[in-house]
C-alpha cells in the first residue's frame, strides 16, 4: 500500500506535561495500567516517532467487537488465566505475542499440557512491553472489498506496544493506516456502523481541537457519530470499558451503583446519554444496567469480552456475580455466558479480562448489513412487509443463491423461510405476509463458497428482529405509488382497514405540487368534509392530468384526525434498459450510505438532464444537476443533506435521472 507520510513534531501530540507536573508516589506509579518510574520519565516520548498515513479512500466502517471474529490477541507473560485461553481456542485462533522462538516453544508446551486446541494456536514473535493488548491492539475497519487496520498513537510511552498494530497487519497481510490521534483501546467502542463512544480522555490527551479529533475518527474509522461521554468512574484510568459496553447494534450496557454512592448521578447521566440518542437503526438505544458497586471483591462486569457466540465475563467471588451473569443472559439470549475467575494477576475494577485481550476480525467475513425498516408498532397497510439486506463476502467467494433466506415467524408459530432475491447490486430482499395484530420475528441467513455461514442478527433466531402490526383503525391507499400518463381515469383507492368508522377530514394534493395533475372526482362523491368512511368501505379518488414534459414526485394526502396518509403521484417509470441509447445504467455508491455518496451515469449524446434526490413522500431533497450536458461520463456527490444544508433523515430515498423526456429511478438507503 502506498502511504504518504507527514512530519509530527515531538511533544505536540499530547498535552501531558501539566498532567504529570509532579512525580507520583510508587503506589500511583504501579497501580493498574499506570506508568512505571521509567515510563514516567519517558512520558515526553509518546508519539515521538509516530508517522501518520493518508486516510483510507472511500467509505469505511469500524468493525464492532460483537461482529464476526477469526481470533483473539493476547501477550505473554500472561495477564489472564489458562482456562480462559483454552476456552477461547475451542472456537477461534489464539495469537500469543512472545519475545522469542524459545519463548514460543515454552508457551506452546504450556498450552499442550493444559489441553488447548493446538490447531488454533499461533504466535507472533515481536518485542512488546505489556500484556494489555486491548489498549495498544489494532482497530479493524471494513473498506469496500477488504478488512484493514487503523493504528493510532498509544497513550503510553511503550514503543514496542505502540507499533503492534502494524506488526499484526503485516502478519495478516492486510493494509494499515496510521491515524494521528492519541488514544487507547480501553477507551474506544463502536457499533459497526458509524457510532463510537469514549470518555472525555480522548479530547484531553490530544493537542488538536475536539473537532479535528472527530474529523480524524470519521476519515480513518468511518465514525460519523462520535459519542464523548463524561467518565462516571472517577478513577485514574478514564476508560469506557470500565463502565460501559456495546452489546449489539441497538444495545448498550452501563454499570449502576447504589444511590448512596457519590458517583450515582454521574452514572445515571452516562446511562441517560445513550438513552436519549438513536442507534444506527433509527430508534433509541436499549440501555441495560448491570450492578457494579466496585467494593472488594471487585465488580468489573462491563470489562467482558464478546467473541462470536460466547461472552467471557470476569467474576471475582463477589455476592453480585450471579446477578451479573443473569443480566448478560437476559440481555444476550442465545449467547453462551462463560464466567471467568481471575488468575494470579487478579481482576480490578479498572483492569480485567477485556483489558488483556483483543479480538481479531475475520478478514474474509461474510457481512450481512441490514437496517430494520420496521420496529415497535407499525401500521397495517394490507400489504406485505418488505425486508432487504446488503450481503458482501469479503472472502471474494461467491454467495450460494439458495442460502439467501429470510426466516420469519408470526406470533408464537414456527419459523418459515422465503428465498431472498437480488434487488440491486449486493442487495437482496423478500416479503413477509402478516396481518393486523401480528407480532413478526425474523432474521436473515447467507452462506458463501468460503464455507462461511452467517445470520443477521448475528445470534439468529434466539434474538431476532421484531415488530408488531397495529390492530387499530387505519386507512390503506392503493397503490402506494401511482404512475400517471399511461391510462385515462387513473385512481387511488382509500380503504378503511379497521373495525370502526374513520372520519376523513380532507383529501387533497400536497402543497406546491405539480400543476399538471389534480383530483378529478371521487366515487362515492364527497360533497363535504369530514366524511365518514365505514369499516371495510372504500373511496376511489380519480386523478386527471395534462400532457407534460417534466417528471415529478408529488403526493396525494388523505387526512384524518389522527394521521395523514399519502400515495406518491409520479409518471410511469422508464427502466434503465430503455435508456441504453442515451446513458449507461444509473449507479451510485455506497448503498446504503451513512453520510455522503456518489451518483454516476454516462451520456452517449448531448441531452437535457435533471438529477434529483427525493424522499418516499415525493418531496424534493436535493437537485444535483439541471442543465443540458454534452456526451461523456458524469459523477456527482450527494452530501446526505437536504437542499437547505440539513442532514437528511435515515430512510429510503429515490434517485431520479431524467434525460430529455425519459427517466430512470432507483432506491438509495441512508443509514
N, C-alpha and C positions, 0 to 999 in steps of 0.2 A: 504494500500500500504506500502510495506517495504521501508524504507528510510535509507540511510547511511549518517551520519552527519559528518561534518568537522569543525575543530576549526577555527574561524575567530577572528583575533586579533583586538581589538577595535582600531579605528583610522586608520587602514591600508586600509580601503575601499575607503576613499575619500582623494583627495588632496584638502583640503578645507581651511586649516589654513591660507595659504598665501592669499587666495581669500578674506577672511574676517579679514585681519590683523588689521583693524581699525574698531571701532564702526561706524555704519551707522547712518545717520540722521533719525528722526522719519518719515519723508516723504518717505525715502528709505525703511525703515523697514516695513511700512504698505502698500506700493504700490503693488497693484495686489496680486500675489501669493508669495510675498517676505516673509521674516522672521519677525515674531514679535520679540520684545526685548527678551522675554523668549526663543524663538526658537534660536535666535542668540546666546544667552548664552549657549544653549544646542547643538550647531552645531556639537560638537565632538561626540555626541551620535548616529549620523547617521550610521546605520549598526552595531551598537554595539551588538545587540542581534540576528542578522540575522544568521541563520544556513543553509547553502546550503545543498541540497539533491543531490543524483545521478541524472543525466540527464535521460530523457526517453530512453527506449531501442527501437531500430529500427527507421526507418524513421518517421519524423514528418513534419507537415506543419502548418504554422501560419494561423489563421483564420482572414481574412480581414474584415474591417468594412462594406464593401458593400456586404458581403456574408449573409447567412441566419441567422437571429436572432430570439430568442424567447422572449427577453425582453430588458429592459434598467435599468440601475442602477443610482439612484440619492440619495441625502442625505438631511436631514433636520437638521437645518434650511435651507430653500431653497435658491439656487442661481439662480433659473430660474422662469419664470412666470407661474402661474397656468394654463393659456390657453395652454401652451406647454405640461404640464403634462396630461391634459385632452385629447389633440390631440394624444399623444403617446399611451395612454391607450386604444384608439379605436382599436388598432391592436395587441399590444404586452403587456406583463406583465410589469408593472412598479413596480420595487422593490425599496422601500424607506428605507434607513438606518436611524434608530431612536435610541435614547439612552435608552428608557424605554417603558414599555407597556402603561403607561399613555400617553406618547408622541405619541405612535402609535394610540391610541384612538382619541386623539386630531386631528392628521393629517388626520385620516380616516374621521372624521366629515367634515373637510375642503374639502376633495375630494368629498364627497357626496353632499355637498352644491354647489360645482362647476359643478356637473353633470358628474363626471368621471364614466367610466365603472368599477364598483366595482369588477366585476369578474376578472378584470385584475390588481387588486391592491394587492400587497404583501408587507410585512415589514420584515426587517432584524434588529433585536434588538441587537445592538452592540455599544460599545463606539466608538466614532470617533472624529477627530479633526477638519475637514473642510468639505466643500461641493464639493471639486474638485475631484470628483470620476474618472475623466479621468486620472489624474496624478497618483493615487495610486491604481486604479482598476485593475482587472485581465486581463491578456493576454491569449487568448484561442488558443489551438493547436488541430490539428487533428492527433491522433495516428491511428494505423491500424484499430482498431474497437471501438474507443471511443474518445470522446471530453474531454480534460483535461485543466488544468490551469497552467500557468507559473507565478510564483511570482518573484519579484526582490526587491532589496533594494531601497526603495523610497528615493529620494534625498532631503528629508526634515526631520528634527528631529521631526516627528509626529508619535509616536509609535503606536497609535491606528489605524491611517490610514494605516500604513505600513503593518499590519497583515491582512488587509481587504481581500485580495485575498484568503487567507487561510480560512477565515470565509465564504466567498462565495462558495469556493469549498466544504466545509463541508455542507453548506446549500443545494447545488445542488446534493450532493452525488457523486462527481467525484474526480479523482486524482488531485494532485497538485505537482509541482516541484519548488524548490527554486533555482533560477539561481543567481550565485554570481557576479552580475553586478549591479552597481548603475545606476539607470535610472529613467525615469518619462514618463508616458503615453502620455503627450502632445508632447513629442519629439520622438514619435515612430509611424510609419505607415507601413503597409505591404500589399502585393498584393495577399496573399492566396496561392502562390506557394513557392517561396524561396527568394523573394526580400523584403528587408526592407529599410526604409530611416529614417534618423535622422540628426541633426546638429552635429557639432564637440563637442558639450557639452558632448556627451556620452564618448568621449575619455578624455576630460578634467577632468571629475568627478571621473574617476577610476584610481587607483594607479597601476593597472596591465597594461601590454603592450596593444597597439592597436590590435595586432594580437590575444592576449588572449581574449579581448572583442569580436572580431569577431568569435573566436572559440566557446566561450560560447553561442553566439547567434545562431550559427549553431547547437550545441549539444542540446540545450534546445528548440529552436524555429523552427529549420529547415531552418534558414536563410542562404542560400548559396551565396547570392549576397548582401552584406551589403553596402548600399549607405550611406556615411557620407559626408554631403553637408555643405559647408561654409554658415553660417547663414547670410542672407542679411538684416535682420530686424534691427540690431544694437540697440537692447533694452536689458533690463536685463534678459529676460526670456529665449531666445535662444531655443524656442520650434518650431518644424517644422510645427505644426498645426496653427501657426500664419501667415503662408505664403504659405503653400503647402498642397496638399491632393490627395491621390489616389482615383479616382472616379470609376475605373474599372480595369480589368486585363491589359489593354493597354492604359489607360488614366490617366493623372496626371494634376491637377490644380495648377498653380503657379501665385501668385499675381504679378501685374505690377504696376509701379509707373511712374510719369512723368519724362521725360528726364532731367528736371531741378532739380530733387531730387538727392542729393549727393549719394544716395544708388542705383541709377539707374543701373549702371554697375554690381553691386553685384546681383541685382535681375535678370538681363539678364544672368549672369553667372550661377545662380541657374537653370534657365529655360533651358539653354544650356546643363547643366549637365545631365538632363533627356533626352533631345532631342537627345543626342549623345550616348545613351545607349539603348539596346534592352530590351523590356519587355519579359515576360515569353513565349509569343507567337513567339518570334524569330525575331521580327521587331521593329523598334524604337518606343519609347513611343510617343503617341499623346499628346503634351503639350498644354494645354488650359490656356489662360491668362485671369485673372479677375482683373479689375482695382480697386485698393485699395490704394489710396494715403495716407490714415491714418489721414487726417485732421479731426478736430471735426466738426460735429458729426462723430464718428469713422466709419471705414470701415472693420470690421473683417470678411470678406466674406469667407475666407478659413476655418473659425472656425465653419463650419456647421456639422450637424450630419446626416449620411445616416442610415436610419432604414428601412430595407427591401425596399419597393417601394415608400418610402417617403424621402424627403430631407428637413430637418429643417434648414433654413437659417437665421442667425441673421442679422437684419436690424436695423437702428438707426434713420431713417428720413433723411438720407443723400441724396443729389442730385444724388448719384451714386447707390442708392438701386435698382432702376428699371433696370439699366444695369446689375447689379449683378444677379438679378432674370432671366433676359433674357439669360445671359451666362450659367447658370445652365440648363435652359430649353433646350438650343441648345446642350449642352454637354451631357445631360442625358435624351434623349427622352423616353417618357413612364413613367417617374417618376413624382410624384406629388411634386412640389416645394412649400414649405409652409414657407413664410416669418414670422419671429417671432420678434416682438419688445421686448426689454428688460423690465424686471420688475424693482423693486425699486433698485436692485443692479447694473443695467446698464450693457451694453456691452462695453468692451475695445478692443483695437487692440491686446492686449496681454492676454485677458481673456474674453471669450464669451461663446457661447452655447456649443460648443464641449468640452470645459474645464470642464464643470459642469455636464456632462452626460457621461455614458459609456454603450455601447451595451453589451448584454449578448447573447452569441452564442446559437443556437439551439442545445442542446446536443443530440438530436435524428435526426439531419439533414439528408436530402436526398441529397447527394452530387453528382453532375454531373461534372466530370473532363474531359475537352476537350481542346486539343491543335489544333487550326485550321490548317489543313495541306495545305490550300490554302489561299493566301492573295494577295490583289492587282491584278495585271495582271498575269495570269497563262497561260501556254502553252496548246493549244488544241491538244489532242492526238487521238481524235476519240473514246476514251473510256469513260466509266462512271467515276464519281468522288466519291471516297470512303470517307465516314465520319465515324469516330469512337469515342467513349467516354467510360470512365470508370464510372460506376454508382454504388454507395455504399450507403446503407441505414444504418446509424448509430443507427437507432431505432432497428436494428436487425429483422425488419419485412420484409416479402417477397415483392419483386417487383411485380407489375401487368404486366405480359408479354405483354398484349395488349396495355399498356400505353407507351411503349418504342418506341417513334415515332420521326422520323426526318421530320420536317416541312421545306419545301423549296418552293421558287417561282423563276420563271425566268423572268427577267426584271420587268415590272410593272404588271405582272399577279397575280392571286390569289395564296395563299399558298396551296400546296398539301402535303399530308403526306405519308410516307412509314414506314412500321414496321422495327425496328432495331432488328437484330438477334444476338445471342450470338456468339462472335468470339473466346473468350478465357477468362476464369475466370469471372471477372465482367465487361469485355469489350463487347460492343455491337456496331454494325455497320450497315450501309446501303449505297446504291449508289444513286447518283443524275445523271439524264440524262440531259446533256446540250451540246451546240454546240458552234462553234466559234462565237464570238461577244456577247454572252450572259452575262448578269450580274446575278449572283446567290446570293440569300439571303437565309439563313437557320438558324434554331435554333433546339435544342434538348429538348424533353419532357420526363418526367418519373414520375411515382407515385408508392407509396408503400402502404402496408396494415395498416400503422400507420395513414393514412389519408393525408399524405404529398403529394404534387404535385408541381414539380419544373421544371423550364426551364433553359437552358444554351444557350445564355447569360441569366442572371437572369431575365431581363425585357422582354425576349422573342421577339415577332415579332416587337416590337417598335424599337429595336436596335439590329438587327440580325448580325451574321457573314456574310461577303460578300466577293466575289471575282469576277473578270471579266476574261472571257476567251478571249485570244488574237484572233483578226481577221486578221491574217497575214500569211505569208508563213512559213511553218514548216513541219518537217517530223514526221511520226509516225512509230515506229518499233513494229512489231507484230510477235511473242509475246514479252512482255517486259522481260520475263524470259524463256529461252529455256532449257528444261531438256534433255540433250543428253544421249544416251545409251539405248534407248528403240526402236528406229527405224533407218533404214538407210536413208540417204538423207534428214536429217532434215534441216530446213531452217528458216531464219528470213526474213520477208517481210518489205521492206522500201518503204513507200508511201508518195508522195508529197500531203499534205492535203491542200495546199494553192491554190491561184488563179493565180500564175505565176510560171515560171521556177525557179528551185533551182539548183545551181552548187554544186555538191558534190566534195569536194577536195580529199577525200580518204575514204576507208572502210578498217579498219584494226583490228587486235587483240590488246587488251591493252598491254602495256609494262609488261614484267615479267609474262605473262600469262602461264598457264599450257601448257607443250609441247605435251599433248596428244590429243589436238584438234586444228583445223586450218580451215581457209576459203578455201573451195574446189573450188568453181566456182560461178559465178553469172548468172542470166537469167533476162534480156538480158546480154550478155557478155560485160564486161567493159574492153576495151583494153588500155585506158589511162585516166588519170585524168587531169583537172577537167572533170567530167561527168555531163551533163545537164539532169536533171530529170524533165520532163514536169509536169504541174499541173494535178493532178489526176492519174498520172502514178506510177508504182511500179517497184521495183527491188527485185528479190528473191536471197538471199545470202545463199548458201548451205554450211553446216558445216559437216566436216568429223572428225573422231576420231579413236583412237586405244583402245584396251582392257586396262582397268586401274583398279587400286585398290583405289588410293586416290580420295577423293571427294574435290571439289574446287568450288569457285565462281570467275569467270572471267567476262570480258565484251567485247562485240563486239562494236566497235566505228564507228560511221558514222560522218564524219567531213565536215561541210560546212564553208563558210566564216564567218558566224555569230555565229554558235553554234556547239556543239559536242553532238550527241545523242548516247545513249547506250542501249544495251539489255544485261541482265545477262545471262551468259552461266554457267550451272551447270549440275549436274546429276539429274536423276529422284528422287524426294523426296520420302522417305520412311516414312510412318506415324508412330506416336508413338505407335499405336496399333500393328504394325507389329514387334515391338521390345520388346514385353512383356516377351519373354524368356530371354532377356538379361538385361532389365532395366525397372524401373518404368518410368512413363511419365516425360519427361524433364520439370522442373519447375524453375521459377526464381521470385524474389521478390525484390523491388516492381515493378509494371508495370502500369503506367510509372514510371521511376526513374529520380531523379534530380541530384544525384551526384554518389552514389555507390549502388550496389545491389548484391544479392547472387543468384547463379545458383546451382541447386541440381539435382542429379539423383542417382539411386541405381543399382548396378550390381549384378545379381544373380550368375554369374560365372566369372572367370578371362577373360579379353579381352583387346585388344589394343584399346585405347581410345584417341580421339582427341576432344577437346572442344575449339571452336573459336568464336570470335565475328567479324562479317562482316558488312560493310555498304551496302546500297542497290545498290551501284555501283559495288559490288563484291570485294571491297578492304578489305584485312585483317586488322582489327583494333587491335586485341589482341588475343593471344593464352593463354588460361587458363590451358590447360593440353595437353600433347602429350607423352604418355608413356603406358606401359602395366600395368593394375591395377588388383588387386585381387578383389574378390567379396566383396560387402559392400556398404555403403552409403557415398556419396561424396558431399561436398559443397565447392564452390569456390566463391571468391569475385571479382567482376569487379569494378574497381575504377572509371569507367566512363571516363577513359583516353585511349589514343592510346598507342601502344607499345613503343613509344619514350617519354612517360610521358606527352604529351599534352592533354588538355581537349578535349574530343570528342565533336563534334558539336551536337546541338539538332537535333533530327530527328529519323528516323526508322532504327533499326539495326536487324540483323539476328543472332540468337543464333544457332550455328551449333554443333551438337553432333554426332560424328562418332564412332561406336562400331564395331570393325573388319571391315567388308565391308558393313555395313548398317549405315544409317544416319537418323537423325530427325532434322528438323529446325523449329524454331518458331520466331515470330516477337517480338521485345522489343523496346519500345519507350523511348527515353531520352528527358527530358524537360529541 
